[in-house]
Amino acid sequence: MSDDGFRALVLEDDPDSAEFVRIALARYGGMQVDLASDADEALAALRRSIYDVLVSDIQLPGRSGLEILPEVREIDPTLPIMIVTAFPTVTHAVTALREAADDFLVKPVTASTVVERATELAQRARRERDSSRQRVLAVGAHPDDVEIGVGATLAAHAAAGNELVILTLSGGSVGGLAAARHEEALAAAEVVGARLVHLDFPDTHLDPAEGVIGAIEDVVAEVAPHRVYTHSANDRHQDHRAVNGAVQIAARQVPSLLCFQSPSATVSFAPNRFVDVDGFVETKLRMLAAYVSQAHRDYMQPDMVRATARYWARFSPASEVEPLETVRASETVARASAVRVVPGVDEDDGDAPSAPEAPSTTPAPHLPVGRGRPGAAP
């Protein structure tokens, strides 16, 4: 991520002013610049993508640039915010400081000043993000398992700038042509910028003792993940149970190991972590849409995916949730997780309740466990 050019979001309703800032940042700052003309458009952009700096006017249609600062901080606590306005007042300045705006410029302002200040803020944000970036590994038995279980959570991690690797252990030939399913898996991973490691163990005959543990250990050693997601042991499918057992051994040194729900999970599936994925379910649906060969399955239907996310939200203040069983959760996600987790216990606690008791209503730092964007990841 540090090798990429900076990304800026400009929130400005005046077309001429917006174009002035866009040209300045793009031409003289080498930035990729997106424009938003009102608060809702800007917040939607922040939920979809990660930016290095937000340049915002105050006077806007609907909510002002200052009024949305708390929501911006909720979505991305480390995003630098530069307020640029032609109508400054003491009240504006005080509000900007109170809501933690990082810079306050008064128009008219030169292009060089805008570029200089925005670049300084973006450099600082990139350093902070790079230092706290997580490596996340999601392990599934078959193509589409990971996307069904934690697709929205991975989207939240991606929005937080975390490094994602999806390990799929079989070609999924029982459910379709292996070659086609491999291409579908590549397309799904690309939606969230994940790297796909696709192995060819026999579908429906995964055996931890027949090389599966060693294969997962190799990937864990290469990726050195901070967090691993995999199948729950509470599942009717023999491959899913086998992968759970293999991952528990192969990832025994990984600080956090959490298990997702599959369509074949049993009633014994007992989540105690609830990832707030508000704003990320649509990305999950794009990942699932890549699996054209599986489109006929009930659990791939958008209405079912949305309904499932809404159902699990009954255990969380969020509107859409993905549930997880905790095997280990020994680390705290620093700022940049767009994932906000609402656990049955605090994220720092090593022990979690075994059943979905009423969770704390205080969200963990943003990774998304409810993204907004990644903060404290699930």
C-alpha positions as CSV (number, residue, x, y, z in Angstrom):
1,M,0.0,0.0,0.0
2,S,2.9,2.4,0.7
3,D,4.0,2.1,-2.9
4,D,0.6,3.3,-4.2
5,G,-0.1,7.0,-5.0
6,F,-2.1,8.9,-2.4
7,R,-5.9,8.9,-2.7
8,A,-7.9,12.0,-1.8
9,L,-11.6,12.6,-1.5
10,V,-12.8,16.1,-2.1
11,L,-16.2,17.1,-0.7
12,E,-17.2,20.3,-2.4
13,D,-20.6,21.2,-3.9
14,D,-19.3,24.1,-6.1
15,P,-18.1,22.5,-9.4
16,D,-15.4,25.2,-10.0
17,S,-14.0,24.9,-6.6
18,A,-14.1,21.1,-6.7
19,E,-12.3,21.1,-10.1
20,F,-9.7,23.5,-8.8
21,V,-8.8,21.2,-5.9
22,R,-9.0,18.1,-8.0
23,I,-6.6,19.5,-10.6
24,A,-4.2,20.8,-8.0
25,L,-4.0,17.5,-6.1
26,A,-3.8,15.3,-9.2
27,R,-1.5,17.4,-11.3
28,Y,0.9,18.8,-8.7
29,G,0.4,16.2,-5.9
30,G,0.2,13.1,-8.0
31,M,-2.9,12.0,-6.2
32,Q,-5.9,9.9,-7.3
33,V,-8.8,12.2,-6.6
34,D,-12.5,11.4,-6.2
35,L,-15.2,14.1,-5.9
36,A,-18.3,14.2,-3.8
37,S,-20.9,17.0,-3.9
38,D,-22.8,16.3,-0.7
39,A,-22.3,14.7,2.7
40,D,-24.2,11.4,1.9
41,E,-22.1,10.9,-1.3
42,A,-18.9,11.4,0.6
43,L,-19.8,9.0,3.4
44,A,-20.8,6.4,0.9
45,A,-17.4,6.8,-0.8
46,L,-15.6,6.4,2.5
47,R,-17.5,3.2,3.2
48,R,-16.5,1.8,-0.2
49,S,-12.8,2.8,-0.3
50,I,-9.9,3.9,1.8
51,Y,-8.5,7.4,1.4
52,D,-5.3,9.1,2.6
53,V,-6.9,12.5,3.0
54,L,-10.4,14.2,3.0
55,V,-10.6,17.8,1.7
56,S,-14.0,19.2,2.7
57,D,-15.8,22.5,2.4
58,I,-18.1,23.5,5.2
59,Q,-21.1,25.0,3.4
60,L,-22.8,22.1,1.6
61,P,-26.4,21.1,0.7
62,G,-28.0,19.2,3.5
63,R,-25.5,18.5,6.3
64,S,-22.3,20.6,6.5
65,G,-18.8,19.4,6.2
66,L,-18.4,19.9,10.0
67,E,-21.6,18.1,10.9
68,I,-20.4,14.9,9.3
69,L,-17.0,14.8,11.0
70,P,-18.2,12.4,13.7
71,E,-19.4,10.0,11.1
72,V,-16.2,10.3,9.1
73,R,-14.3,9.4,12.3
74,E,-16.5,6.5,12.9
75,I,-15.9,5.1,9.4
76,D,-12.1,5.8,9.4
77,P,-10.6,7.1,12.7
78,T,-7.2,7.8,11.1
79,L,-8.3,9.6,8.0
80,P,-6.8,13.2,8.0
81,I,-9.4,15.9,7.4
82,M,-8.6,19.2,5.9
83,I,-11.3,21.9,6.0
84,V,-11.2,24.5,3.3
85,T,-13.9,27.2,3.5
86,A,-14.6,30.7,2.2
87,F,-16.9,31.5,5.2
88,P,-14.9,31.0,8.3
89,T,-16.1,31.9,11.8
90,V,-14.8,31.3,15.3
91,T,-17.6,28.8,15.8
92,H,-16.5,26.9,12.7
93,A,-12.9,26.8,13.8
94,V,-13.8,25.6,17.3
95,T,-16.1,22.9,15.9
96,A,-13.4,21.7,13.5
97,L,-10.9,21.4,16.4
98,R,-13.5,19.7,18.7
99,E,-14.3,17.1,16.0
100,A,-10.5,16.6,15.3
101,A,-10.2,18.2,11.9
102,D,-6.5,18.2,11.1
103,D,-6.2,21.4,9.1
104,F,-8.3,24.5,8.6
105,L,-7.7,26.7,5.5
106,V,-9.5,29.8,4.5
107,K,-10.2,30.6,0.8
108,P,-8.8,32.0,-1.3
109,V,-6.0,29.5,-1.0
110,T,-3.2,28.7,-3.5
111,A,-2.9,25.4,-5.3
112,S,0.6,25.0,-3.8
113,T,-0.7,25.4,-0.3
114,V,-3.5,22.9,-0.8
115,V,-1.1,20.4,-2.3
116,E,1.5,20.9,0.4
117,R,-0.8,20.5,3.3
118,A,-2.8,17.6,1.9
119,T,0.4,15.8,1.0
120,E,1.7,16.2,4.6
121,L,-1.5,14.8,6.0
122,A,-1.6,11.9,3.5
123,Q,2.0,11.0,4.3
124,R,1.2,10.9,8.0
125,A,-1.9,8.8,7.5
126,R,0.0,6.3,5.2
127,R,2.7,5.9,7.9
128,E,0.1,5.2,10.6
129,R,-1.8,2.7,8.4
130,D,1.3,0.9,7.3
131,S,2.5,0.5,10.8
132,S,-0.8,-1.0,12.0
133,R,-1.7,-3.0,8.9
134,Q,-3.0,-6.5,9.6
135,R,-2.4,-9.7,7.7
136,V,-5.6,-11.7,7.4
137,L,-5.8,-15.3,6.3
138,A,-9.2,-16.9,5.5
139,V,-9.3,-20.7,4.9
140,G,-12.1,-22.6,3.2
141,A,-12.5,-26.2,2.1
142,H,-14.1,-25.3,-1.3
143,P,-14.4,-22.3,-3.6
144,D,-17.0,-19.8,-2.2
145,D,-16.8,-21.2,1.4
146,V,-14.9,-18.2,2.6
147,E,-17.0,-15.6,0.7
148,I,-20.2,-17.1,2.1
149,G,-18.9,-17.1,5.7
150,V,-16.9,-13.9,6.0
151,G,-17.2,-12.1,2.6
152,A,-18.4,-8.9,4.2
153,T,-15.9,-9.1,7.0
154,L,-13.1,-9.4,4.4
155,A,-14.5,-6.4,2.6
156,A,-14.3,-4.5,5.8
157,H,-10.7,-5.6,6.3
158,A,-9.9,-4.5,2.7
159,A,-11.4,-1.1,3.4
160,A,-9.1,-0.8,6.4
161,G,-6.1,-1.5,4.1
162,N,-5.3,-4.9,5.5
163,E,-3.5,-7.6,3.6
164,L,-5.9,-10.4,2.6
165,V,-5.1,-14.0,1.6
166,I,-7.8,-16.6,0.8
167,L,-6.7,-20.2,1.0
168,T,-9.0,-22.7,-0.7
169,L,-8.0,-26.3,-0.2
170,S,-9.9,-28.1,-3.0
171,G,-11.0,-27.4,-6.5
172,G,-14.6,-28.0,-5.7
173,S,-15.1,-30.5,-8.5
174,V,-18.1,-32.1,-6.8
175,G,-20.0,-28.8,-7.2
176,G,-18.9,-28.1,-10.8
177,L,-15.9,-28.0,-13.1
178,A,-12.7,-27.3,-11.1
179,A,-11.2,-25.1,-13.8
180,A,-14.3,-22.9,-13.9
181,R,-14.6,-22.7,-10.2
182,H,-10.9,-21.7,-9.9
183,E,-11.6,-18.7,-12.3
184,E,-14.6,-17.8,-10.2
185,A,-12.5,-17.9,-7.1
186,L,-10.0,-15.6,-8.6
187,A,-12.7,-13.1,-9.7
188,A,-14.2,-13.2,-6.2
189,A,-10.8,-12.6,-4.5
190,E,-10.2,-9.7,-6.8
191,V,-13.3,-7.9,-5.6
192,V,-11.6,-7.2,-2.2
193,G,-8.0,-7.3,-3.5
194,A,-7.2,-10.6,-1.8
195,R,-4.5,-13.0,-3.0
196,L,-5.9,-16.5,-3.7
197,V,-3.9,-19.6,-2.8
198,H,-5.9,-22.4,-4.5
199,L,-4.8,-26.0,-3.8
200,D,-6.2,-29.3,-5.3
201,F,-6.9,-31.6,-2.4
202,P,-9.8,-34.0,-3.3
203,D,-13.3,-32.5,-2.8
204,T,-15.3,-34.4,-0.1
205,H,-12.2,-36.3,1.0
206,L,-10.1,-33.7,2.9
207,D,-8.1,-35.5,5.5
208,P,-5.9,-33.5,7.9
209,A,-3.5,-36.5,8.1
210,E,-3.0,-36.6,4.3
211,G,-1.1,-33.4,3.8
212,V,-3.8,-30.8,4.6
213,I,-2.2,-29.7,7.9
214,G,1.2,-29.3,6.3
215,A,-0.2,-27.3,3.4
216,I,-1.9,-24.9,5.7
217,E,1.2,-24.6,7.8
218,D,3.2,-23.6,4.7
219,V,0.7,-20.8,3.9
220,V,0.6,-19.7,7.6
221,A,4.4,-19.5,7.6
222,E,4.5,-17.5,4.4
223,V,1.7,-15.0,5.3
224,A,2.4,-14.8,9.1
225,P,-1.2,-13.7,9.7
226,H,-2.4,-11.8,12.7
227,R,-5.9,-13.3,12.3
228,V,-7.3,-16.4,10.7
229,Y,-10.9,-17.2,9.7
230,T,-12.0,-20.7,9.0
231,H,-14.9,-23.2,9.2
232,S,-16.7,-24.0,12.4
233,A,-16.4,-27.5,13.8
234,N,-20.2,-27.4,14.2
235,D,-20.9,-28.4,10.7
236,R,-22.5,-31.4,8.8
237,H,-20.0,-31.3,6.0
238,Q,-17.0,-33.6,6.6
239,D,-14.6,-31.3,4.7
240,H,-15.6,-28.3,6.8
241,R,-15.0,-30.2,10.0
242,A,-11.7,-31.5,8.7
243,V,-10.5,-28.0,7.7
244,N,-11.4,-26.7,11.2
245,G,-9.3,-29.4,12.8
246,A,-6.4,-28.9,10.5
247,V,-6.4,-25.1,10.9
248,Q,-6.5,-25.3,14.7
249,I,-3.2,-27.3,14.5
250,A,-1.5,-25.4,11.6
251,A,-2.4,-22.0,12.9
252,R,-1.7,-22.7,16.6
253,Q,0.7,-19.8,16.9
254,V,-1.6,-17.2,15.3
255,P,-3.0,-14.7,17.8
256,S,-6.6,-14.8,16.6
257,L,-8.5,-17.7,15.2
258,L,-12.2,-17.3,14.5
259,C,-14.8,-19.6,12.9
260,F,-17.5,-18.7,10.5
261,Q,-20.9,-20.2,9.7
262,S,-21.5,-22.2,6.5
263,P,-24.9,-23.2,5.1
264,S,-24.2,-26.7,6.4
265,A,-23.6,-25.5,10.0
266,T,-25.6,-27.3,12.7
267,V,-27.7,-25.8,15.4
268,S,-24.6,-26.2,17.7
269,F,-23.0,-23.2,15.9
270,A,-22.7,-20.8,18.8
271,P,-21.2,-17.4,17.8
272,N,-19.8,-15.1,20.5
273,R,-18.4,-12.4,18.2
274,F,-20.6,-10.3,15.9
275,V,-18.9,-8.4,13.2
276,D,-20.7,-5.2,12.2
277,V,-20.6,-5.3,8.4
278,D,-23.0,-2.4,7.7
279,G,-22.0,-1.1,4.2
280,F,-20.1,-4.2,3.2
281,V,-22.8,-6.7,2.4
282,E,-23.1,-5.4,-1.1
283,T,-19.4,-6.0,-1.6
284,K,-20.0,-9.6,-0.4
285,L,-22.8,-10.0,-2.9
286,R,-20.4,-8.9,-5.7
287,M,-17.9,-11.6,-4.5
288,L,-20.7,-14.3,-4.5
289,A,-21.9,-13.1,-7.9
290,A,-18.5,-14.2,-9.3
291,Y,-19.6,-17.8,-8.6
292,V,-21.8,-18.1,-11.6
293,S,-21.8,-21.9,-11.5
294,Q,-23.3,-21.8,-8.0
295,A,-25.9,-19.1,-8.7
296,H,-28.7,-21.7,-8.4
297,R,-28.1,-22.4,-4.8
298,D,-30.5,-20.8,-2.2
299,Y,-27.8,-19.6,0.1
300,M,-26.2,-17.6,-2.8
301,Q,-29.3,-15.5,-3.4
302,P,-29.0,-11.8,-2.4
303,D,-32.2,-11.8,-0.4
304,M,-31.0,-14.8,1.7
305,V,-27.6,-13.2,2.2
306,R,-29.1,-9.9,3.4
307,A,-31.7,-11.7,5.6
308,T,-28.9,-13.7,7.3
309,A,-26.9,-10.6,8.0
310,R,-30.0,-8.9,9.4
311,Y,-30.9,-11.9,11.5
312,W,-27.5,-12.0,13.3
313,A,-27.8,-8.2,13.9
314,R,-30.3,-9.1,16.7
315,F,-27.2,-9.7,18.9
316,S,-25.6,-6.4,18.0
317,P,-26.3,-2.7,17.7
318,A,-25.4,-3.0,14.0
319,S,-27.9,-3.4,11.2
320,E,-26.0,-6.2,9.4
321,V,-23.7,-8.7,11.0
322,E,-21.5,-11.7,10.3
323,P,-21.3,-14.2,13.3
324,L,-18.1,-15.8,14.5
325,E,-17.1,-18.4,17.1
326,T,-14.0,-17.5,18.9
327,V,-11.2,-20.0,19.3
328,R,-8.6,-17.4,20.2
329,A,-8.7,-13.6,20.2
330,S,-5.6,-12.4,22.0
331,E,-4.9,-9.2,20.1
332,T,-6.5,-5.8,19.7
333,V,-7.0,-4.4,16.3
334,A,-5.4,-1.0,16.1
335,R,-7.2,1.8,14.4
336,A,-7.2,0.8,10.9
337,S,-9.5,-2.1,11.0
338,A,-12.6,-1.2,9.3
339,V,-14.0,-4.1,11.0
340,R,-15.8,-3.4,14.2
341,V,-16.5,-6.4,16.3
342,V,-19.2,-6.5,18.9
343,P,-18.1,-9.4,21.1
344,G,-19.7,-10.9,24.1
345,V,-16.7,-9.7,26.0
346,D,-14.2,-6.9,25.4
347,E,-11.8,-7.5,22.4
348,D,-8.8,-7.5,24.8
349,D,-10.2,-10.4,26.8
350,G,-8.9,-13.8,26.0
351,D,-12.0,-15.6,27.2
352,A,-15.3,-15.3,25.5
353,P,-18.7,-16.7,26.4
354,S,-19.7,-19.9,24.8
355,A,-23.1,-18.7,23.7
356,P,-24.4,-15.6,22.1
357,E,-25.3,-13.7,25.3
358,A,-26.2,-10.0,24.9
359,P,-23.0,-8.4,23.6
360,S,-21.5,-5.2,24.8
361,T,-23.0,-2.2,23.1
362,T,-19.7,-0.5,22.9
363,P,-18.1,-1.3,19.5
364,A,-14.5,-2.2,19.4
365,P,-12.2,0.1,17.5
366,H,-13.2,0.4,14.0
367,L,-12.0,-2.6,11.6
368,P,-15.1,-2.8,10.5
369,V,-16.4,-5.0,12.9
370,G,-18.8,-2.8,11.8
371,R,-17.7,-0.5,9.0
372,G,-17.9,1.7,8.6
373,R,-14.5,0.5,8.0
374,P,-11.9,-1.6,10.0
375,G,-11.2,-0.4,13.5
376,A,-11.2,-3.2,16.0
377,A,-11.6,-6.2,13.9
378,P,-13.8,-9.0,14.9
